[in-house]
Amino acid sequence: MARTVTPQRKAITTIAAWFVALLIFFPVLWMILTSFKTEASAVAVPPQLFTADWTTENYAEVWSRSSYPRFFLNSVIIAVGSTLLGLAIAIPSAWAMAFVPGKRTKDLLMWMLSTKMMPAVAVMIPIYLLFLWTGLMDTRTGLVLVLMLMNLPIIIWMLYTYFKEIPGEILEAARMDGASLWNEIVYVLTPMAVPGIASTMLLNIILAWNEAFWTITLTTTNAAPLSAFIASFSAPQGLFYAKLSAASAMAIMPILILGWFSQKQLVRGLTFGAVK
């Protein structure tokens, strides 16, 4: 029997949800507002809102000082490239863990996930030297590889969860009909897990787009993405908060738009298999 929800409880839940959402979004909103202020208004104490001096010159100056399209193109190539390469490796790996019995599968998954808990700075020097020796420093290829490896445990873990919700009998029926291993993965398993794969792809693009530590450490100019574009507005003379906010807004706007238009697909994929 379903539990009835009173109008009062529904109203309280809605207000609480909006409050939490606004609380989380407030730093982004304040950054966007600061990007339209003059430098004097941006650093005023107490903070100014209605009495601030508004301007759009910050965006014009940021655009004229830096080659935004080049940084944007690098971010797209790095984020999408690392995601597609990660999916190409993770889909067969997750299939093997989900449908080939093994006593150590859960242990292996936990070990893979535990690598994400390791501080990135702990492996910075070996990776930095490796990039210098192999010539991958300040290249898109190098960043695609390192971001793919950094996010691969999450991709495999998510895909494993989605694949476990697919009945194994369907794959067995495909084998009985003569499907090869490749056909089983490509034409049977993958189409059935499209929501999960789509949400995994979107989440990994967001993670790769927002990555700052490795993209700043392993690039200088040629392959620098939007994270390096933001860092370039931290001058030795000090932080220019209005211009820095404008650069940050220009960097996060594409991923915010992507998340807004793909939120239904993302929620659908993240809740895939949650309801029996």
C-alpha positions in Angstrom: 0.0 0.0 0.0 1.5 3.3 -1.1 2.0 5.9 1.6 -0.1 9.1 1.1 1.7 12.4 1.0 -0.1 15.3 2.5 0.0 18.7 0.8 1.9 20.2 3.8 4.6 17.5 3.6 4.9 18.0 -0.1 5.2 21.8 0.3 7.9 21.4 3.0 9.9 19.0 0.9 9.7 21.2 -2.1 10.9 24.3 -0.1 13.7 22.3 1.4 14.8 21.0 -2.0 14.8 24.5 -3.5 16.8 25.8 -0.5 19.4 23.1 -0.9 19.6 23.7 -4.6 20.0 27.5 -4.2 22.6 27.0 -1.5 24.6 24.7 -3.8 24.2 27.1 -6.8 24.9 30.3 -4.9 28.7 30.3 -5.4 28.2 29.9 -9.2 25.6 32.7 -9.1 27.8 35.0 -7.2 30.7 34.3 -9.6 28.5 35.2 -12.6 27.3 38.4 -10.8 30.9 39.3 -10.0 31.9 38.9 -13.6 29.6 41.9 -14.5 31.1 44.2 -11.8 34.0 46.6 -11.9 37.1 45.6 -10.1 36.3 48.1 -7.3 32.8 46.7 -6.8 34.1 43.1 -6.9 36.4 43.6 -3.9 34.2 46.0 -2.0 33.6 45.3 1.7 30.8 44.7 2.5 29.9 42.9 -0.8 27.9 45.1 -3.1 24.9 43.8 -5.0 22.3 46.4 -5.8 24.7 49.3 -5.4 27.5 47.8 -7.5 28.8 49.3 -10.7 27.9 47.0 -13.6 29.8 46.5 -16.7 30.5 44.0 -19.6 34.0 45.2 -20.2 35.4 42.2 -18.3 34.2 39.8 -20.9 35.5 42.0 -23.7 39.0 42.2 -22.1 39.1 38.5 -21.3 38.2 37.7 -24.9 40.8 40.1 -26.3 43.6 39.0 -24.0 43.3 35.2 -24.6 42.5 33.0 -27.5 39.3 31.5 -26.0 38.3 29.4 -29.0 41.7 27.6 -28.8 41.3 26.8 -25.1 37.7 25.7 -25.7 38.6 23.4 -28.6 41.3 21.8 -26.5 38.8 21.2 -23.7 36.3 19.6 -26.1 39.0 17.3 -27.6 40.4 16.3 -24.3 37.1 15.7 -22.5 35.4 13.8 -25.4 38.5 11.9 -26.4 39.3 10.6 -22.9 35.6 9.7 -22.5 35.4 7.7 -25.8 38.7 6.0 -25.1 37.6 5.1 -21.6 34.3 3.6 -22.8 36.1 1.5 -25.4 38.2 0.0 -22.6 35.5 -0.1 -19.9 32.6 -1.7 -21.8 34.5 -5.1 -22.4 36.0 -4.9 -18.9 32.6 -4.3 -17.2 31.1 -7.1 -19.4 33.7 -9.5 -18.1 33.2 -8.6 -14.5 29.4 -8.7 -14.8 28.9 -11.9 -16.7 32.0 -14.0 -16.1 31.9 -15.5 -12.6 34.8 -14.7 -10.4 35.5 -14.8 -6.7 37.6 -11.7 -6.7 35.4 -9.4 -8.9 34.2 -7.3 -6.0 37.7 -7.0 -4.5 39.0 -5.9 -7.9 36.3 -3.3 -8.2 37.0 -2.0 -4.7 40.7 -1.8 -5.5 40.1 0.1 -8.7 37.8 2.5 -6.9 40.3 3.0 -4.1 42.8 4.4 -6.6 40.6 7.4 -7.0 41.1 8.2 -3.3 44.8 8.6 -3.8 46.0 12.2 -3.9 47.0 13.1 -7.4 50.1 14.9 -6.1 51.4 11.5 -4.9 52.0 10.4 -8.6 52.7 13.8 -10.0 56.5 13.5 -10.3 56.5 10.0 -12.0 53.9 11.0 -14.5 55.6 14.4 -15.1 58.9 12.7 -15.8 57.2 10.0 -18.0 55.6 12.8 -20.1 59.0 14.5 -20.5 60.7 11.3 -21.6 58.0 10.3 -24.0 57.4 13.7 -25.5 53.7 13.8 -24.4 54.2 17.0 -22.4 51.8 19.7 -23.5 50.0 17.5 -26.0 46.3 16.6 -26.4 47.2 13.0 -26.7 49.0 13.0 -23.3 46.1 14.7 -21.6 43.6 12.3 -23.2 45.5 9.3 -21.9 46.1 10.6 -18.4 42.5 11.7 -17.9 41.2 8.5 -19.3 43.3 6.5 -16.8 42.3 8.8 -13.9 38.5 8.3 -14.6 38.6 4.7 -15.8 37.8 3.2 -12.4 34.6 5.2 -12.2 33.6 4.3 -15.7 34.1 0.6 -15.2 32.3 0.7 -11.8 29.2 2.5 -13.2 29.0 0.3 -16.3 29.4 -2.8 -14.1 26.4 -1.7 -12.1 24.3 -1.1 -15.2 25.3 -4.4 -16.8 24.4 -6.4 -13.7 20.8 -5.3 -14.2 20.6 -6.9 -17.6 19.4 -10.6 -17.5 22.2 -12.9 -18.4 19.7 -15.2 -20.2 19.4 -12.7 -23.0 23.1 -12.9 -23.7 23.0 -16.7 -23.5 20.2 -16.7 -26.0 22.3 -14.6 -28.3 25.2 -17.1 -28.0 22.8 -20.0 -28.8 21.8 -18.1 -32.0 25.4 -18.0 -33.0 26.4 -14.5 -31.9 30.2 -14.1 -31.5 31.6 -12.3 -28.4 32.0 -9.1 -30.4 28.4 -9.2 -31.7 27.2 -10.0 -28.2 28.8 -6.9 -26.7 28.1 -4.6 -29.6 24.7 -5.6 -30.8 23.0 -7.1 -27.7 24.6 -5.7 -24.5 25.4 -2.2 -25.5 22.0 -1.2 -27.0 20.3 -2.5 -23.8 22.5 -0.4 -21.6 22.3 2.8 -23.6 20.9 4.9 -20.7 23.7 3.7 -18.4 26.4 4.3 -21.0 25.0 7.7 -21.8 25.0 8.8 -18.1 28.5 7.4 -17.7 29.7 9.3 -20.7 28.1 12.6 -19.6 29.5 12.2 -16.1 33.0 11.5 -17.4 32.9 14.5 -19.8 32.0 16.7 -16.8 34.9 15.2 -14.7 37.4 15.6 -17.5 36.2 19.2 -18.3 36.5 20.3 -14.7 39.9 18.6 -14.2 42.5 21.3 -13.2 45.4 19.7 -11.5 46.7 17.6 -14.4 45.7 19.9 -17.2 47.7 22.8 -15.6 50.6 20.6 -14.5 51.1 18.8 -17.9 50.4 21.7 -20.3 51.9 25.1 -21.1 50.4 26.6 -24.3 49.7 24.1 -27.1 47.2 21.8 -25.4 46.1 24.1 -22.6 42.3 23.7 -21.9 39.9 26.1 -20.2 41.3 25.3 -16.7 44.6 26.8 -17.8 42.6 29.7 -19.4 41.2 30.5 -16.0 44.6 30.2 -14.3 46.1 32.6 -16.7 44.2 35.5 -15.1 45.9 35.0 -11.8 48.6 37.7 -12.2 51.7 38.2 -10.0 50.4 41.6 -9.1 47.3 40.0 -7.5 43.9 38.5 -8.3 41.6 40.6 -10.5 38.4 39.1 -9.2 36.0 40.6 -11.8 38.1 39.4 -14.8 38.8 36.1 -13.1 35.1 35.6 -12.6 34.4 36.4 -16.2 37.0 33.9 -17.4 35.5 31.3 -15.0 32.0 32.0 -16.3 33.1 31.6 -19.9 34.9 28.3 -19.0 31.9 26.7 -17.1 29.1 27.9 -19.3 29.5 25.2 -22.0 29.3 22.4 -19.4 26.4 24.0 -17.6 24.5 24.2 -20.9 25.3 20.5 -21.6 24.2 19.5 -18.1 21.0 21.5 -18.4 19.9 19.9 -21.7 21.0 16.4 -20.8 19.7 16.3 -17.2 16.9 14.0 -18.1 19.2 11.5 -19.7 21.7 11.8 -16.8 19.0 11.2 -14.2 17.6 8.3 -16.2 21.0 6.7 -16.5 21.9 7.3 -12.8 18.6 5.6 -11.7 18.9 2.8 -14.2 17.9 -0.4 -12.6 17.0 1.3 -9.3 13.3 0.3 -9.5 12.6 -3.4 -9.7 
